[in-house]
Amino acid sequence: MFSRYKKSAPVAKADQEAPKAASDKTPQPAGAQSIRRPGGTHLVPAHPGVTDKERKRKERMAELKVELHKRLLDNLNLSALEHATESDLKQEIASISAEALEELSVVLNKDERAALHQELYDEVMGLGPLEPLLKDDSVNDILVNGPQQIFIERSGKLELTDITFKDERHLLRIIDKIVSAVGRRVDESNPYCDARLADGSRFNCMVPPIAVDGSLVSIRKFKKDKLGVDDLVRFGAFTEEMAAYLQAAVATRLNVIVSGGTGSGKTTTLNALSSFIDNSERILTIEDTAELQLQQTHVGRMESRPANVEGKGAVSQRDCLRNALRMRPDRIIVGETRGEEVIDMLQAMNTGHDGSMTTIHANSARDSISRLENMVSMAGIEMPIKAIRSQIASAVNLIVQASRLQDGSRRMTSITEITGMEGDVISMQ
């Protein structure tokens, strides 16, 4: 079956192919642009395996997918894909697949055909083997260690999946599809990249030769459903007393830092705390990758931007924060403080923007204070350590410590109040 998107076959064909070309012609609707290219390629049957039946069939399906994908690229008019509907494209994929399977004398049942068509659609329009994982709401993180290892985090625990890429070239093609969509480039001269997927998920990659055993990919999936404080209490992340105390702290405009390790739930906690902010306040958020989901009416969101392929156009979190101070915010929320923007964040907390919040990577409340001191020192500001600590003590009121336990669960393990200075040391309780 040939869809209305198929172009007429070209006239210049070998004599023996002329009758077939003539019979394949289908009239085009006026003004329609075909997504099918003329011509095509012949398929090579998958090589028979020498292992057990299940593995042999899996290898054959993988070979089929590769060959069918090549045929799709040869036959589809890629410039017209963005104008084609999903149903039209899937119909065209089914048509091309049917031709190829008949040519190869391959018989598949209905479920196998449907799975093959979906995988081919994911290759053309999505992120290939990663697409089912992106659609699985139970998956929090996707971690790729080369083409043959794809791990996921589900319920706080890592699992090795049976999903693989065909080879390194296949993995690099998917990486290139992601980074090119945001105007970036990854190659030997620029071997790593941060980006945000269309659904808001955080993406990071590193390619050879820096990645020795194959390209590395990390995807932190964007949560469509925001967890509120009630949800966190129900899951045991907060106690009811903690939730009540933090609600009072936010309402009285205390400055809060959420501290924790990687994957401990810092952003989720920050989202939950933001729900206590009054709807009448003007809030500006600044992030490297937009993840916060504030529900208030008066929210302005900013996202930093890396340099383009020419090394120009970078906008840092510090640039955003400095500009935000001129935009009359009641509160400023920085998704994560990790560099020289810490100076402007502390100054904002000290100069009338009470109730501001941020997160920081640290394993304890005391460690988070040390991290703040180090970031101020590394920013090139020549201040005595006592002056730095005094600035921190006057700016920060509470440190909420988030932790991920060995069983994968996430808990708020402490709430620490900064009470001031005792000599040269910041006192906490």
Residue pairs with C-beta under 8 A, 6 or more apart in sequence:
1 94
1 95
1 98
2 24
2 26
2 36
2 95
3 36
3 88
3 91
3 92
3 95
4 26
4 28
4 29
4 32
5 32
5 34
5 35
5 36
5 77
5 80
5 84
5 88
5 92
6 24
6 26
6 34
6 36
6 92
6 95
7 28
7 34
7 36
7 37
7 38
7 77
8 24
8 25
8 26
8 28
8 38
9 20
9 21
9 22
9 24
9 25
9 38
9 39
10 21
10 38
10 39
11 21
13 21
28 34
33 77
33 79
33 80
33 83
34 77
34 80
35 76
35 77
35 80
35 81
35 83
35 84
35 88
35 89
35 92
36 75
36 76
36 77
36 92
36 96
37 74
37 75
37 76
37 77
39 74
39 75
40 71
40 74
40 75
41 70
41 71
41 74
42 103
43 67
43 68
43 71
43 100
43 103
43 104
44 67
45 104
46 59
46 60
46 62
46 63
46 64
46 67
47 63
48 56
48 60
49 55
49 56
49 59
49 60
50 56
51 59
61 112
61 116
62 166
64 101
64 104
64 106
64 116
65 116
65 119
65 120
65 123
66 166
67 100
68 96
68 97
68 100
68 116
68 120
69 120
69 123
69 124
71 96
71 100
72 93
72 96
72 120
72 123
72 124
75 96
76 92
76 96
76 124
81 89
81 124
81 125
84 92
86 121
86 125
89 121
89 124
89 125
90 117
90 121
93 117
93 120
93 121
93 124
94 113
94 117
97 113
97 116
97 117
97 120
101 107
101 108
108 116
119 129
122 128
122 129
122 131
122 132
126 134
127 134
127 174
127 177
127 178
128 165
128 170
128 173
128 174
129 150
129 163
129 164
129 165
129 174
130 142
130 144
130 150
130 163
130 174
130 219
132 163
133 139
133 142
133 150
133 152
133 161
133 163
134 142
134 197
134 199
134 201
134 219
134 221
137 224
138 154
138 155
139 152
139 153
139 154
139 221
140 152
140 153
140 154
140 156
140 220
140 221
141 152
141 153
141 218
141 219
141 220
141 221
141 263
142 150
142 151
142 152
142 217
142 218
142 219
142 221
143 150
143 151
143 152
143 153
143 158
143 217
143 218
143 219
144 150
144 151
144 165
144 171
144 215
144 216
144 217
144 218
145 151
145 213
145 214
145 216
146 168
146 171
146 211
146 213
146 214
146 215
146 216
147 164
147 165
147 166
147 167
147 168
147 170
147 171
147 214
147 215
148 164
148 165
148 214
149 160
149 164
150 160
150 161
150 163
150 164
150 165
151 158
151 159
151 160
151 161
152 158
152 159
152 161
153 159
153 263
155 408
156 263
156 404
156 407
156 408
156 409
156 410
157 408
165 171
165 174
168 208
168 214
168 215
171 214
171 215
171 217
172 207
172 215
175 186
175 205
175 207
175 215
175 217
176 186
178 195
178 197
178 203
178 205
179 185
179 186
179 193
179 195
179 205
181 195
181 198
182 195
182 196
183 308
183 309
184 193
184 195
184 306
184 308
184 309
185 193
185 309
186 192
186 193
186 205
186 207
187 207
188 207
188 208
188 209
190 309
191 206
191 207
191 208
191 209
191 210
191 211
192 204
192 205
192 206
192 207
192 210
193 203
193 204
193 205
194 202
194 203
194 204
194 288
194 289
194 306
195 203
195 204
196 202
196 203
196 289
196 290
196 303
197 203
197 219
197 222
199 221
199 222
199 224
200 222
200 289
200 290
200 291
201 219
201 220
201 221
201 222
202 218
202 219
202 220
202 222
202 289
202 291
203 217
203 218
203 219
204 217
204 218
204 219
205 215
205 216
205 217
205 218
206 215
206 216
207 215
207 216
208 214
208 215
222 291
223 268
223 293
226 271
226 293
226 295
227 235
227 268
227 271
227 272
228 272
228 275
229 238
229 243
229 246
229 247
229 272
229 273
229 275
229 276
232 238
232 243
232 268
232 269
232 272
232 412
233 239
233 240
233 243
236 409
236 411
237 265
237 269
237 409
237 410
237 411
237 412
238 246
238 272
238 412
242 412
242 415
245 415
246 256
246 273
246 276
246 400
246 415
247 276
249 256
249 397
249 398
250 256
250 273
250 274
250 276
250 277
250 355
251 276
251 278
253 331
253 354
253 355
254 354
254 355
254 397
254 398
255 349
255 354
255 355
255 356
255 357
255 395
255 396
255 397
255 398
256 273
256 356
256 357
256 396
256 397
256 398
256 399
256 400
257 337
257 357
257 358
257 359
257 360
257 368
257 396
257 398
257 399
257 400
258 266
258 269
258 270
258 273
258 357
258 358
258 359
258 360
258 399
258 400
258 402
259 266
259 359
259 360
259 361
259 362
259 363
259 364
259 365
259 367
259 368
259 399
259 400
259 401
259 402
260 266
260 269
260 359
260 361
260 362
260 363
260 401
260 402
260 403
260 404
261 361
261 362
261 363
261 403
261 404
262 361
263 404
263 410
264 402
264 403
264 404
264 410
265 402
265 404
265 410
266 336
266 359
266 402
267 291
267 292
267 335
267 336
267 359
268 410
269 359
269 400
269 402
269 412
270 292
270 333
270 335
270 357
270 358
270 359
271 292
271 293
271 294
273 357
273 400
274 283
274 292
274 294
274 296
274 333
274 357
275 295
277 283
277 294
277 296
277 331
277 355
278 296
279 296
279 297
279 298
280 298
281 296
281 298
281 330
281 331
281 355
282 298
282 300
282 328
282 329
282 330
282 331
283 294
283 296
283 298
283 299
283 300
283 329
283 330
283 331
283 332
283 333
284 299
284 300
284 301
284 302
284 324
284 327
284 329
284 331
284 332
284 333
285 292
285 294
285 299
285 300
285 301
285 302
285 332
285 333
285 334
285 335
286 302
286 303
286 304
286 317
286 320
286 321
286 324
286 332
286 333
286 334
286 335
286 341
287 301
287 302
287 303
287 304
287 317
287 334
287 335
287 336
288 303
288 304
288 317
288 335
288 336
289 303
289 335
290 301
290 303
290 335
291 335
292 301
292 333
292 335
294 333
300 324
300 327
300 329
302 320
302 323
302 324
303 320
304 315
304 316
304 317
304 319
304 320
305 313
305 314
305 315
306 314
307 313
307 314
316 339
316 341
317 334
317 339
317 341
318 339
318 340
318 341
318 344
321 332
321 334
321 341
321 344
321 345
321 348
322 344
324 332
325 332
325 344
325 348
325 353
329 353
330 353
330 355
331 353
331 354
331 355
331 356
331 357
332 345
332 348
332 353
332 356
333 356
333 357
333 358
334 341
334 345
334 356
334 357
334 358
334 359
335 358
335 359
336 358
336 359
336 360
336 361
337 345
337 358
337 359
337 360
337 372
337 375
338 360
338 361
338 375
339 375
339 378
339 379
340 375
340 378
340 379
340 380
342 372
342 375
342 376
342 379
343 376
343 379
343 381
345 356
345 358
346 372
346 376
346 391
346 392
346 395
346 396
347 395
348 356
349 356
349 395
349 396
350 391
350 394
350 395
360 368
360 371
360 372
361 371
362 368
362 370
362 371
364 401
364 414
365 399
365 401
365 414
365 416
365 428
366 428
368 399
368 401
369 389
369 392
369 399
369 426
369 428
372 392
372 396
373 385
373 388
373 389
373 392
376 383
376 388
376 391
377 388
383 391
385 424
386 424
389 421
389 424
389 425
389 426
390 421
392 418
392 426
393 418
393 420
393 421
393 426
393 427
396 418
397 417
397 418
398 415
398 416
398 417
398 418
399 415
399 416
399 418
399 428
400 412
400 414
400 415
400 416
401 412
401 413
401 414
401 415
401 416
402 410
402 411
402 412
402 413
403 410
403 411
403 412
403 413
404 410
405 411
416 428
416 429
417 428
417 429
418 426
418 427
418 428
419 427
419 428
419 429
420 426
420 427
421 427
